[in-house]
Amino acid sequence: MKALQRHQEEKICVVCQRPFTWRKRWKRCWDKVRYCSAACRKNRHRPGNQPHVSD
């Protein structure tokens, strides 16, 4: 796959279900990326897989 096409790829975060796109820091491991952010990665084991929101 060409690098330009890889930049246009989009995935869905397994925690928040939001789409996210390729980032340069994920260049070597894009196939293994599952979370859109550190916050989602941290909250991956929450019941219902919903990120915690403070009131």
N, C-alpha and C positions, 0 to 999 in steps of 0.2 A: 504494500500500500504506500502510495506517495505521501510525503510529509505534509503537503498542502491538504490532501484529503483528510488526513489524520487530525489536522487543526479544526476541521469542520465537523468532526464526529461529536455526537452528543450521547450521554448516558443518563439514566434515571437513578437518583440516589435511592438506596434500599431503605433508608430511614424516613426521609421527608417526602419521598416520591416526586421531587422537583428535578427538572432537567439541568444538567451541567455539562460544560464543554471542556475540551482538551486544554491543559495548561502546560507550559514549557517544562515545569518541574516534574511532570508525569511522563516525560518523553520516553523513559526506559521501562516504565511499568504501567502504561495506560491500560493494558489488558487486565491487570489485577486491581485497578481502582474501582471501589464500590461506593464510596461516600463522597459527597460534594464538599465537605468541610471537616475540620477537626471537631467541631461541635457535634455533628452527626455521628462521626466515628466514636466519640465519647459516649453518646446516648444510644448506641446500637442495641443495648440490652434492656432498655426501658420497656415496661409492659405496653403493648400496642405499638411499639416502635415509633412513638411520637416524641419529638424533642421537648424538653422541659421548658415551659414558658412561665416566668415569674409574673405575678400580678402586681 
